[in-house]
């Protein structure tokens, strides 16, 4: 359940980030856009945040896998008990 809740939260956060990215991208694409450097900065921030999400999601996915796949010592203990 913890993993599902985490993915729901990330989904909402990622949705907001994508909306911000799309707005910044559209502003940047407008002819005569005033502050292109600010929009470009927002896009770079979005990419950094998406990378951070990727790192967190990968660590969350790997953690339960370790719990579900016991090491060799644990397997031997199961069969000798």
N, CA, C and O atoms as a GROMACS GRO file, in nm:
protein
  324
    1UNK      N    1   0.081  -0.120   0.000
    1UNK     CA    2   0.000   0.000   0.000
    1UNK      C    3   0.085   0.126   0.000
    1UNK      O    4   0.050   0.227  -0.062
    2UNK      N    5   0.199   0.119   0.071
    2UNK     CA    6   0.286   0.235   0.079
    2UNK      C    7   0.335   0.276  -0.060
    2UNK      O    8   0.342   0.394  -0.092
    3UNK      N    9   0.368   0.177  -0.140
    3UNK     CA   10   0.420   0.206  -0.274
    3UNK      C   11   0.311   0.271  -0.359
    3UNK      O   12   0.338   0.368  -0.430
    4UNK      N   13   0.191   0.219  -0.352
    4UNK     CA   14   0.080   0.275  -0.431
    4UNK      C   15   0.055   0.420  -0.391
    4UNK      O   16   0.036   0.505  -0.478
    5UNK      N   17   0.054   0.448  -0.261
    5UNK     CA   18   0.032   0.585  -0.214
    5UNK      C   19   0.144   0.676  -0.265
    5UNK      O   20   0.118   0.789  -0.305
    6UNK      N   21   0.268   0.626  -0.263
    6UNK     CA   22   0.380   0.705  -0.312
    6UNK      C   23   0.362   0.738  -0.459
    6UNK      O   24   0.385   0.852  -0.501
    7UNK      N   25   0.322   0.640  -0.538
    7UNK     CA   26   0.303   0.664  -0.681
    7UNK      C   27   0.190   0.764  -0.705
    7UNK      O   28   0.199   0.845  -0.797
    8UNK      N   29   0.083   0.759  -0.626
    8UNK     CA   30  -0.026   0.855  -0.640
    8UNK      C   31   0.023   0.997  -0.613
    8UNK      O   32  -0.010   1.090  -0.686
    9UNK      N   33   0.102   1.012  -0.508
    9UNK     CA   34   0.156   1.144  -0.474
    9UNK      C   35   0.249   1.192  -0.585
    9UNK      O   36   0.240   1.307  -0.629
   10UNK      N   37   0.337   1.104  -0.631
   10UNK     CA   38   0.429   1.142  -0.738
   10UNK      C   39   0.353   1.178  -0.865
   10UNK      O   40   0.392   1.270  -0.936
   11UNK      N   41   0.248   1.107  -0.892
   11UNK     CA   42   0.169   1.134  -1.011
   11UNK      C   43   0.114   1.276  -1.008
   11UNK      O   44   0.120   1.347  -1.108
   12UNK      N   45   0.061   1.317  -0.893
   12UNK     CA   46   0.010   1.454  -0.879
   12UNK      C   47   0.121   1.556  -0.896
   12UNK      O   48   0.105   1.655  -0.968
   13UNK      N   49   0.235   1.533  -0.830
   13UNK     CA   50   0.347   1.626  -0.840
   13UNK      C   51   0.400   1.634  -0.982
   13UNK      O   52   0.430   1.743  -1.032
   14UNK      N   53   0.412   1.520  -1.047
   14UNK     CA   54   0.462   1.518  -1.185
   14UNK      C   55   0.363   1.590  -1.277
   14UNK      O   56   0.405   1.662  -1.368
   15UNK      N   57   0.234   1.573  -1.254
   15UNK     CA   58   0.133   1.643  -1.333
   15UNK      C   59   0.148   1.794  -1.322
   15UNK      O   60   0.139   1.865  -1.422
   16UNK      N   61   0.171   1.842  -1.200
   16UNK     CA   62   0.190   1.987  -1.180
   16UNK      C   63   0.318   2.035  -1.249
   16UNK      O   64   0.319   2.141  -1.311
   17UNK      N   65   0.424   1.958  -1.238
   17UNK     CA   66   0.550   1.995  -1.303
   17UNK      C   67   0.533   2.003  -1.454
   17UNK      O   68   0.585   2.094  -1.519
   18UNK      N   69   0.462   1.908  -1.510
   18UNK     CA   70   0.442   1.906  -1.655
   18UNK      C   71   0.359   2.026  -1.699
   18UNK      O   72   0.388   2.086  -1.802
   19UNK      N   73   0.258   2.063  -1.621
   19UNK     CA   74   0.178   2.181  -1.654
   19UNK      C   75   0.266   2.306  -1.652
   19UNK      O   76   0.256   2.390  -1.742
   20UNK      N   77   0.351   2.320  -1.550
   20UNK     CA   78   0.442   2.434  -1.543
   20UNK      C   79   0.536   2.436  -1.663
   20UNK      O   80   0.561   2.541  -1.722
   21UNK      N   81   0.587   2.319  -1.698
   21UNK     CA   82   0.677   2.308  -1.813
   21UNK      C   83   0.605   2.352  -1.941
   21UNK      O   84   0.661   2.427  -2.021
   22UNK      N   85   0.483   2.303  -1.960
   22UNK     CA   86   0.409   2.337  -2.082
   22UNK      C   87   0.382   2.487  -2.090
   22UNK      O   88   0.394   2.547  -2.196
   23UNK      N   89   0.345   2.547  -1.976
   23UNK     CA   90   0.320   2.691  -1.975
   23UNK      C   91   0.448   2.768  -2.008
   23UNK      O   92   0.445   2.862  -2.087
   24UNK      N   93   0.559   2.729  -1.948
   24UNK     CA   94   0.686   2.796  -1.974
   24UNK      C   95   0.727   2.778  -2.120
   24UNK      O   96   0.776   2.872  -2.183
   25UNK      N   97   0.707   2.658  -2.172
   25UNK     CA   98   0.743   2.630  -2.311
   25UNK      C   99   0.659   2.714  -2.406
   25UNK      O  100   0.712   2.768  -2.504
   26UNK      N  101   0.530   2.725  -2.379
   26UNK     CA  102   0.443   2.806  -2.465
   26UNK      C  103   0.481   2.953  -2.460
   26UNK      O  104   0.482   3.021  -2.562
   27UNK      N  105   0.512   3.002  -2.340
   27UNK     CA  106   0.554   3.142  -2.325
   27UNK      C  107   0.682   3.167  -2.404
   27UNK      O  108   0.697   3.270  -2.470
   28UNK      N  109   0.773   3.074  -2.395
   28UNK     CA  110   0.902   3.087  -2.463
   28UNK      C  111   0.884   3.088  -2.614
   28UNK      O  112   0.958   3.154  -2.686
   29UNK      N  113   0.786   3.014  -2.663
   29UNK     CA  114   0.763   3.001  -2.807
   29UNK      C  115   0.690   3.122  -2.866
   29UNK      O  116   0.691   3.141  -2.988
   30UNK      N  117   0.628   3.203  -2.781
   30UNK     CA  118   0.554   3.319  -2.832
   30UNK      C  119   0.650   3.419  -2.898
   30UNK      O  120   0.757   3.446  -2.845
   31UNK      N  121   0.609   3.471  -3.012
   31UNK     CA  122   0.692   3.576  -3.073
   31UNK      C  123   0.694   3.698  -2.981
   31UNK      O  124   0.590   3.740  -2.929
   32UNK      N  125   0.810   3.754  -2.962
   32UNK     CA  126   0.821   3.874  -2.879
   32UNK      C  127   0.807   3.847  -2.730
   32UNK      O  128   0.776   3.939  -2.654
   33UNK      N  129   0.827   3.724  -2.688
   33UNK     CA  130   0.820   3.694  -2.544
   33UNK      C  131   0.923   3.779  -2.471
   33UNK      O  132   1.039   3.788  -2.513
   34UNK      N  133   0.879   3.839  -2.362
   34UNK     CA  134   0.962   3.935  -2.290
   34UNK      C  135   1.084   3.872  -2.225
   34UNK      O  136   1.198   3.910  -2.257
   35UNK      N  137   1.062   3.777  -2.135
   35UNK     CA  138   1.172   3.728  -2.052
   35UNK      C  139   1.203   3.582  -2.085
   35UNK      O  140   1.165   3.490  -2.012
   36UNK      N  141   1.270   3.563  -2.196
   36UNK     CA  142   1.301   3.426  -2.240
   36UNK      C  143   1.396   3.355  -2.145
   36UNK      O  144   1.388   3.233  -2.130
   37UNK      N  145   1.485   3.428  -2.082
   37UNK     CA  146   1.580   3.362  -1.991
   37UNK      C  147   1.508   3.306  -1.869
   37UNK      O  148   1.545   3.200  -1.820
   38UNK      N  149   1.405   3.374  -1.821
   38UNK     CA  150   1.328   3.323  -1.706
   38UNK      C  151   1.252   3.196  -1.746
   38UNK      O  152   1.244   3.102  -1.667
   39UNK      N  153   1.198   3.194  -1.865
   39UNK     CA  154   1.125   3.076  -1.911
   39UNK      C  155   1.221   2.959  -1.932
   39UNK      O  156   1.190   2.846  -1.896
   40UNK      N  157   1.337   2.988  -1.988
   40UNK     CA  158   1.436   2.882  -2.007
   40UNK      C  159   1.482   2.827  -1.872
   40UNK      O  160   1.504   2.707  -1.858
   41UNK      N  161   1.494   2.914  -1.773
   41UNK     CA  162   1.531   2.871  -1.638
   41UNK      C  163   1.425   2.780  -1.580
   41UNK      O  164   1.457   2.680  -1.516
   42UNK      N  165   1.297   2.812  -1.602
   42UNK     CA  166   1.188   2.727  -1.553
   42UNK      C  167   1.194   2.589  -1.618
   42UNK      O  168   1.170   2.488  -1.551
   43UNK      N  169   1.225   2.585  -1.745
   43UNK     CA  170   1.234   2.456  -1.814
   43UNK      C  171   1.349   2.374  -1.757
   43UNK      O  172   1.334   2.254  -1.736
   44UNK      N  173   1.463   2.437  -1.732
   44UNK     CA  174   1.576   2.366  -1.672
   44UNK      C  175   1.543   2.316  -1.532
   44UNK      O  176   1.582   2.206  -1.494
   45UNK      N  177   1.470   2.398  -1.454
   45UNK     CA  178   1.428   2.355  -1.320
   45UNK      C  179   1.337   2.233  -1.330
   45UNK      O  180   1.348   2.140  -1.251
   46UNK      N  181   1.248   2.234  -1.426
   46UNK     CA  182   1.159   2.120  -1.448
   46UNK      C  183   1.240   1.993  -1.474
   46UNK      O  184   1.212   1.888  -1.415
   47UNK      N  185   1.338   2.002  -1.561
   47UNK     CA  186   1.419   1.885  -1.594
   47UNK      C  187   1.495   1.835  -1.472
   47UNK      O  188   1.508   1.714  -1.452
   48UNK      N  189   1.546   1.927  -1.390
   48UNK     CA  190   1.615   1.888  -1.266
   48UNK      C  191   1.519   1.816  -1.171
   48UNK      O  192   1.555   1.714  -1.112
   49UNK      N  193   1.398   1.869  -1.157
   49UNK     CA  194   1.300   1.807  -1.067
   49UNK      C  195   1.258   1.670  -1.118
   49UNK      O  196   1.237   1.578  -1.039
   50UNK      N  197   1.245   1.655  -1.248
   50UNK     CA  198   1.209   1.525  -1.304
   50UNK      C  199   1.320   1.424  -1.278
   50UNK      O  200   1.293   1.306  -1.252
   51UNK      N  201   1.444   1.468  -1.285
   51UNK     CA  202   1.556   1.378  -1.255
   51UNK      C  203   1.549   1.335  -1.109
   51UNK      O  204   1.571   1.218  -1.077
   52UNK      N  205   1.519   1.430  -1.019
   52UNK     CA  206   1.507   1.396  -0.876
   52UNK      C  207   1.396   1.294  -0.854
   52UNK      O  208   1.413   1.200  -0.776
   53UNK      N  209   1.283   1.311  -0.923
   53UNK     CA  210   1.174   1.214  -0.912
   53UNK      C  211   1.219   1.076  -0.960
   53UNK      O  212   1.188   0.975  -0.897
   54UNK      N  213   1.292   1.074  -1.068
   54UNK     CA  214   1.339   0.946  -1.121
   54UNK      C  215   1.425   0.873  -1.018
   54UNK      O  216   1.411   0.752  -1.000
   55UNK      N  217   1.514   0.946  -0.953
   55UNK     CA  218   1.602   0.886  -0.852
   55UNK      C  219   1.520   0.829  -0.737
   55UNK      O  220   1.544   0.717  -0.692
   56UNK      N  221   1.422   0.905  -0.688
   56UNK     CA  222   1.339   0.861  -0.576
   56UNK      C  223   1.256   0.739  -0.616
   56UNK      O  224   1.248   0.642  -0.542
   57UNK      N  225   1.195   0.745  -0.732
   57UNK     CA  226   1.111   0.634  -0.778
   57UNK      C  227   1.194   0.507  -0.794
   57UNK      O  228   1.151   0.399  -0.753
   58UNK      N  229   1.312   0.519  -0.851
   58UNK     CA  230   1.398   0.400  -0.867
   58UNK      C  231   1.436   0.341  -0.732
   58UNK      O  232   1.440   0.219  -0.717
   59UNK      N  233   1.466   0.426  -0.634
   59UNK     CA  234   1.503   0.373  -0.502
   59UNK      C  235   1.384   0.307  -0.435
   59UNK      O  236   1.401   0.206  -0.366
   60UNK      N  237   1.264   0.361  -0.452
   60UNK     CA  238   1.144   0.301  -0.395
   60UNK      C  239   1.114   0.166  -0.459
   60UNK      O  240   1.071   0.072  -0.392
   61UNK      N  241   1.137   0.156  -0.589
   61UNK     CA  242   1.111   0.031  -0.658
   61UNK      C  243   1.210  -0.076  -0.614
   61UNK      O  244   1.173  -0.192  -0.598
   62UNK      N  245   1.335  -0.037  -0.596
   62UNK     CA  246   1.437  -0.134  -0.558
   62UNK      C  247   1.423  -0.181  -0.414
   62UNK      O  248   1.450  -0.298  -0.386
   63UNK      N  249   1.381  -0.095  -0.324
   63UNK     CA  250   1.372  -0.131  -0.181
   63UNK      C  251   1.277  -0.249  -0.158
   63UNK      O  252   1.318  -0.345  -0.094
   64UNK      N  253   1.153  -0.246  -0.208
   64UNK     CA  254   1.064  -0.361  -0.187
   64UNK      C  255   1.116  -0.488  -0.254
   64UNK      O  256   1.092  -0.598  -0.205
   65UNK      N  257   1.186  -0.473  -0.365
   65UNK     CA  258   1.239  -0.592  -0.434
   65UNK      C  259   1.337  -0.665  -0.344
   65UNK      O  260   1.343  -0.788  -0.346
   66UNK      N  261   1.415  -0.591  -0.267
   66UNK     CA  262   1.509  -0.653  -0.175
   66UNK      C  263   1.436  -0.728  -0.065
   66UNK      O  264   1.480  -0.834  -0.020
   67UNK      N  265   1.323  -0.673  -0.023
   67UNK     CA  266   1.245  -0.739   0.082
   67UNK      C  267   1.180  -0.866   0.030
   67UNK      O  268   1.165  -0.964   0.103
   68UNK      N  269   1.140  -0.865  -0.096
   68UNK     CA  270   1.071  -0.980  -0.153
   68UNK      C  271   1.166  -1.090  -0.199
   68UNK      O  272   1.125  -1.206  -0.208
   69UNK      N  273   1.290  -1.056  -0.228
   69UNK     CA  274   1.387  -1.155  -0.276
   69UNK      C  275   1.493  -1.176  -0.169
   69UNK      O  276   1.594  -1.106  -0.168
   70UNK      N  277   1.472  -1.271  -0.080
   70UNK     CA  278   1.569  -1.293   0.028
   70UNK      C  279   1.702  -1.341  -0.027
   70UNK      O  280   1.710  -1.401  -0.134
   71UNK      N  281   1.807  -1.314   0.049
   71UNK     CA  282   1.940  -1.359   0.004
   71UNK      C  283   1.955  -1.508   0.030
   71UNK      O  284   1.866  -1.571   0.088
   72UNK      N  285   2.065  -1.564  -0.012
   72UNK     CA  286   2.087  -1.709  -0.002
   72UNK      C  287   2.083  -1.759   0.142
   72UNK      O  288   2.031  -1.868   0.168
   73UNK      N  289   2.136  -1.682   0.235
   73UNK     CA  290   2.136  -1.724   0.376
   73UNK      C  291   1.993  -1.737   0.427
   73UNK      O  292   1.960  -1.832   0.498
   74UNK      N  293   1.908  -1.641   0.390
   74UNK     CA  294   1.768  -1.646   0.432
   74UNK      C  295   1.698  -1.769   0.373
   74UNK      O  296   1.617  -1.832   0.441
   75UNK      N  297   1.729  -1.802   0.248
   75UNK     CA  298   1.666  -1.918   0.184
   75UNK      C  299   1.706  -2.047   0.257
   75UNK      O  300   1.622  -2.133   0.281
   76UNK      N  301   1.834  -2.058   0.292
   76UNK     CA  302   1.881  -2.177   0.363
   76UNK      C  303   1.814  -2.189   0.499
   76UNK      O  304   1.780  -2.299   0.542
   77UNK      N  305   1.795  -2.077   0.566
   77UNK     CA  306   1.730  -2.077   0.698
   77UNK      C  307   1.587  -2.126   0.686
   77UNK      O  308   1.537  -2.195   0.776
   78UNK      N  309   1.520  -2.090   0.578
   78UNK     CA  310   1.381  -2.134   0.559
   78UNK      C  311   1.373  -2.286   0.546
   78UNK      O  312   1.281  -2.348   0.599
   79UNK      N  313   1.470  -2.345   0.475
   79UNK     CA  314   1.464  -2.489   0.450
   79UNK      C  315   1.522  -2.573   0.563
   79UNK      O  316   1.496  -2.693   0.570
   80UNK      N  317   1.600  -2.513   0.653
   80UNK     CA  318   1.658  -2.590   0.762
   80UNK      C  319   1.577  -2.580   0.890
   80UNK      O  320   1.603  -2.651   0.986
   81UNK      N  321   1.480  -2.493   0.891
   81UNK     CA  322   1.401  -2.474   1.013
   81UNK      C  323   1.300  -2.585   1.033
   81UNK      O  324   1.226  -2.584   1.131
   0.00000   0.00000   0.00000
